[in-house]
């Protein structure tokens, strides 16, 4: 009997001892889970605090804008394209969200492609700023007096957002200056919204998306970066545009529509002016759908350029007729006169073909922003004209 009781007690003790580690393990596991959750929440809170801190630092980085006269007009270049117009609207909205008095403006009436993007976004066309003199100006998509609205040399420049080379605009005041070697000014502005922690609404997303697609020919030009691609992806989602290629085809078809326009109007529809070593040169960019249309348009531009030259104070004048469809990139360069031709041939001695009217560049073309302007600028700086 005693032996049986002893055995029973021993068995009970063994079972009790066996149960203790399980209970202790269960408690330890629950405690560990609680501590892990608390650590995760603390880390998340820390990350949120750091993100808000970075947002605030970025916002404060532009707090010293020297604004003497309100409002600040956000405006792009003359012969406005979609990037310059949509960027101006989006940046003016951003400044307003940050507490500044800002209004978008354009230097001249918008083209058909831009009108299509604005209509899709449900946004009104900004008013034309006839004279920038004495006004507070924030420039987007350029930094050249030659491309700017009238009176810009007498304006107060408070900021510049650009993705081209450094231009001629100067100021003695501190300014906001952002320039990146990137596909579109609109991409820089998208980054600013992210860096300032600001919401991008559907309309603004549509504007920025259209601007990037337009300026990068649907992400196909050589200056496109991964940042541009990510911007398109994120903005398309915010704009609720599921078929980006279809959206681009629609705006591109508007860009190719020149019905009802004179040859001079076509030339100046996407025209920019530049200066290097005292030599002023202008380039009109015309987009067409194929080489048959490129040849026809080049011949029309050859006839129109002398008359166009009379309306601008340029030393050199060119028309660039380009095809931008997928991997097909071809440019027809038409020079206005003998001087324009001589400078071009010296700056770009290797062309694929000259058909008597235009110098033809295939296999990537001769993009105005990426090759033509830098090449002419480099040549003119190295060979000052007498």
C-alpha positions in Angstrom: 0.0 0.0 0.0 2.8 2.4 1.0 4.6 1.5 -2.2 1.5 2.2 -4.3 1.0 5.7 -2.6 4.7 6.4 -3.1 4.4 5.5 -6.8 1.3 7.6 -7.2 3.0 10.7 -5.6 6.0 10.2 -7.7 4.0 10.0 -10.9 2.1 13.2 -9.9 5.3 15.0 -9.2 6.7 13.9 -12.6 3.6 15.1 -14.4 3.7 18.4 -12.5 7.3 18.9 -13.4 6.5 18.0 -17.0 3.7 20.5 -17.2 5.7 23.4 -15.8 8.0 24.0 -18.7 5.1 23.9 -21.1 3.2 26.6 -19.1 6.4 28.6 -18.8 7.1 28.3 -22.5 3.5 29.3 -23.4 3.8 32.4 -21.1 7.3 33.2 -22.5 6.0 32.9 -26.1 3.0 35.2 -25.4 5.3 37.7 -23.7 7.7 37.6 -26.6 4.9 38.2 -29.1 3.7 41.2 -27.0 7.2 42.6 -26.8 7.7 42.1 -30.6 4.4 43.9 -31.4 5.4 46.7 -29.1 8.8 47.0 -30.7 7.2 47.0 -34.2 4.7 49.7 -33.1 7.6 51.8 -31.6 9.6 51.4 -34.8 6.7 52.4 -37.0 6.1 55.4 -34.8 9.7 56.3 -35.0 9.7 56.0 -38.8 6.6 58.1 -39.0 8.2 60.8 -36.9 11.3 60.7 -39.0 9.3 60.9 -42.2 7.3 63.9 -40.9 10.6 65.5 -39.8 12.0 65.1 -43.3 8.8 66.5 -44.8 9.1 69.5 -42.5 12.8 70.0 -43.4 12.0 69.9 -47.1 9.2 72.5 -46.6 11.4 74.7 -44.6 14.1 74.5 -47.3 12.1 76.9 -49.5 10.9 79.1 -46.7 13.4 81.9 -47.6 12.0 82.6 -51.0 12.4 86.3 -51.4 8.8 87.2 -52.3 8.3 91.0 -52.4 5.1 91.0 -54.4 2.2 88.5 -54.2 1.0 86.4 -55.9 3.9 84.3 -57.2 3.2 83.5 -60.9 4.4 80.0 -61.9 5.0 80.0 -65.6 6.9 78.1 -68.3 8.4 79.1 -71.6 6.9 80.6 -74.7 5.4 78.3 -77.3 4.3 76.3 -74.3 4.3 72.5 -74.5 2.4 70.2 -72.2 5.3 69.8 -69.7 5.7 73.5 -69.2 2.0 74.2 -68.8 1.0 71.2 -66.7 4.1 71.6 -64.5 3.2 75.3 -63.9 -0.3 74.3 -62.8 0.9 71.5 -60.5 3.6 73.5 -58.9 1.3 76.5 -58.3 -1.1 74.1 -56.5 1.8 72.7 -54.4 2.9 76.2 -53.4 -0.7 77.0 -52.4 -0.9 73.9 -50.3 2.3 75.1 -48.5 0.7 78.4 -47.7 2.1 80.7 -50.4 0.0 82.8 -52.8 0.6 81.3 -56.2 -1.1 81.3 -59.5 -0.3 79.3 -62.7 0.1 81.3 -66.0 1.2 80.7 -69.5 3.3 82.8 -71.8 1.2 82.1 -74.9 -2.0 80.1 -75.7 -1.6 76.3 -75.3 -1.4 73.8 -78.1 -3.9 71.1 -78.9 -2.1 68.3 -77.0 -2.0 70.4 -73.9 -5.7 71.3 -74.3 -6.5 67.6 -74.5 -4.6 66.9 -71.2 -6.3 69.8 -69.4 -9.7 68.7 -70.6 -9.0 65.1 -69.4 -7.9 66.4 -66.0 -10.9 68.7 -65.8 -8.6 71.7 -65.3 -9.0 75.2 -66.9 -6.3 76.7 -69.1 -4.2 79.2 -67.1 -4.4 82.8 -68.2 -1.7 84.4 -70.5 0.7 86.6 -68.6 1.2 89.5 -71.0 4.0 91.2 -69.0 6.1 89.7 -66.2 7.7 93.1 -65.3 7.7 93.8 -61.5 6.0 90.5 -60.7 7.2 87.6 -58.6 8.0 84.7 -60.9 8.7 81.0 -60.5 10.0 79.6 -63.7 9.4 76.0 -64.7 10.9 73.9 -67.6 13.3 76.6 -68.6 15.8 79.2 -67.4 16.4 81.2 -70.6 15.3 84.8 -71.0 15.1 84.1 -74.7 12.3 81.6 -74.1 10.6 83.5 -71.3 7.5 85.7 -71.3 7.8 89.4 -72.0 9.3 91.6 -69.3 11.1 88.7 -67.5 14.3 90.6 -67.2 12.4 93.1 -65.1 10.7 90.5 -63.0 11.6 89.2 -59.6 12.7 85.5 -60.1 12.0 83.6 -56.9 12.5 80.0 -58.2 13.4 77.7 -61.1 12.5 74.1 -61.8 14.2 72.7 -64.9 15.6 69.6 -66.6 17.7 71.3 -69.2 21.1 73.0 -69.2 21.7 76.1 -67.1 20.2 79.1 -68.9 20.7 82.9 -68.9 18.3 83.8 -66.1 20.2 85.5 -63.3 19.3 87.1 -60.0 21.1 88.4 -57.0 18.6 87.0 -54.5 18.4 83.6 -53.0 16.1 81.4 -55.1 14.7 77.9 -55.1 16.6 76.2 -57.8 16.1 72.5 -58.8 17.6 71.1 -61.9 17.9 67.4 -62.6 19.1 65.4 -65.7 15.7 63.8 -66.0 13.0 63.2 -68.6 10.5 66.0 -67.7 10.1 68.9 -65.4 6.9 67.3 -64.2 8.9 64.4 -62.8 10.8 66.8 -60.6 7.5 68.3 -59.3 6.2 64.8 -58.6 9.3 64.2 -56.4 8.6 67.5 -54.6 5.1 66.5 -53.7 6.6 63.3 -52.2 9.4 65.1 -50.4 7.0 67.7 -48.9 4.5 65.0 -47.9 1.7 66.4 -50.0 -1.3 64.6 -51.5 -1.5 64.5 -55.3 -5.2 64.6 -56.3 -6.6 62.9 -59.4 -6.6 66.1 -61.6 -3.0 66.9 -60.7 -1.9 63.3 -61.3 -3.5 63.4 -64.7 -1.6 66.7 -65.5 1.8 65.4 -64.4 1.3 62.0 -66.1 0.4 63.7 -69.4 3.3 66.1 -69.2 5.8 63.3 -68.6 4.4 61.1 -71.4 4.5 64.0 -73.8 8.0 65.2 -73.0 9.5 61.7 -73.0 7.5 60.4 -76.0 6.0 57.7 -73.8 9.3 57.0 -71.9 11.3 56.3 -75.1 13.8 59.2 -75.3 17.4 58.9 -74.2 17.0 61.2 -71.2 14.4 59.0 -69.5 15.4 57.7 -66.0 14.0 55.1 -63.7 12.5 58.0 -61.7 10.4 59.0 -64.8 9.2 55.4 -65.1 8.2 55.2 -61.5 6.5 58.5 -61.7 4.4 57.3 -64.6 3.4 54.2 -62.8 2.4 55.9 -59.6 0.7 58.8 -61.3 -1.4 56.6 -63.6 -2.8 54.8 -60.5 -3.7 58.1 -58.9 -5.2 59.4 -62.1 -7.1 56.2 -62.5 -5.8 55.7 -66.0 -5.5 52.0 -66.6 -4.2 52.1 -70.2 -1.2 54.5 -70.2 -0.4 53.7 -73.8 -3.9 54.5 -75.0 -3.7 57.8 -73.1 -0.4 58.6 -74.8 -1.8 57.7 -78.2 -4.7 60.1 -77.7 -2.6 63.0 -76.6 0.0 62.2 -79.3 -2.6 62.3 -82.0 -3.6 65.7 -80.9 0.0 66.8 -81.1 0.1 65.6 -84.7 -3.0 67.5 -85.7 -2.1 70.7 -87.6 -5.4 71.0 -89.5 -6.4 74.6 -90.0 -2.9 76.0 -89.1 -0.6 77.9 -91.5 2.9 76.7 -92.0 4.2 79.6 -89.8 1.8 78.6 -87.0 3.0 75.0 -87.2 6.6 76.1 -87.0 6.0 78.3 -83.9 3.7 75.8 -82.2 6.7 74.3 -80.4 9.5 76.8 -80.9 12.3 77.7 -78.6 15.2 80.3 -78.7 18.7 79.9 -77.4 21.9 81.9 -77.3 25.6 80.9 -77.3 28.6 83.2 -77.5 26.3 86.1 -78.6 24.7 84.0 -81.4 21.0 83.7 -81.2 19.3 80.6 -82.7 15.8 79.3 -82.8 14.4 75.8 -83.4 10.9 74.8 -84.2 10.0 71.2 -83.4 7.3 69.5 -85.5 6.1 66.0 -84.9 4.8 63.8 -87.7 3.6 60.2 -87.9 5.9 58.7 -90.6 8.7 59.5 -93.1 6.3 60.3 -95.9 4.8 63.1 -93.8 8.3 64.1 -92.6 9.5 64.7 -96.1 6.4 66.7 -97.0 6.5 68.8 -93.8 10.3 69.4 -94.3 9.6 70.8 -97.7 6.8 73.0 -96.3 9.2 74.3 -93.6 11.9 75.1 -96.1 9.5 77.4 -97.8 8.2 78.9 -94.6 11.4 79.5 -92.7 12.5 82.7 -94.5 9.2 84.3 -93.6 9.5 83.0 -90.0 12.9 84.5 -89.8 11.5 88.0 -90.4 9.3 87.7 -87.3 12.1 86.7 -84.9 15.5 88.3 -84.2 17.6 85.3 -84.7 21.0 84.7 -86.3 20.2 81.1 -87.1 16.9 79.3 -87.6 16.0 75.6 -87.9 13.0 73.4 -88.3 13.3 69.9 -86.8 10.7 67.5 -88.2 10.6 64.4 -86.0 9.1 61.0 -85.9 8.7 59.5 -82.5 6.9 56.2 -82.6 8.1 53.4 -80.3 11.6 52.5 -81.3 11.4 54.6 -84.4 13.2 58.0 -84.0 14.0 59.9 -87.1 14.7 63.7 -87.5 14.7 65.9 -90.6 16.7 69.1 -89.9 15.9 72.0 -92.2 18.1 75.1 -92.1 16.7 78.6 -92.9 19.6 80.0 -94.9 23.2 79.7 -95.9 24.6 80.8 -92.5 22.3 78.4 -90.6 23.3 75.6 -93.0 27.1 76.3 -92.6 27.0 76.3 -88.8 24.9 73.2 -88.7 27.1 71.2 -91.1 30.2 72.3 -89.0 28.5 71.3 -85.7 27.1 68.0 -87.1 29.2 66.7 -89.9 27.8 63.2 -89.9 24.2 62.8 -91.2 22.6 59.7 -92.7 21.2 61.4 -95.7 20.7 64.9 -97.2 17.8 64.9 -99.7 18.3 68.5 -100.9 15.9 69.9 -98.3 16.8 68.3 -95.0 19.6 66.6 -93.1 18.2 63.2 -92.1 19.2 61.5 -88.9 17.9 57.9 -88.2 18.7 55.4 -85.5 17.8 57.6 -82.6 17.4 60.9 -84.4 18.9 64.2 -83.3 16.7 65.3 -80.4 16.4 69.0 -79.8 17.0 68.8 -76.1 19.5 66.0 -75.9 21.6 66.5 -79.0 20.8 69.5 -81.3 20.9 72.3 -78.8 23.9 71.0 -76.9 25.8 70.4 -80.1 25.1 73.8 -81.6 25.9 75.5 -78.2 29.2 73.6 -77.9 30.2 74.5 -81.5 29.3 78.2 -81.2 31.2 78.5 -77.9 34.2 76.9 -79.4 34.0 78.9 -82.6 32.8 82.5 -81.8 31.3 84.1 -84.8 33.0 87.2 -86.1 
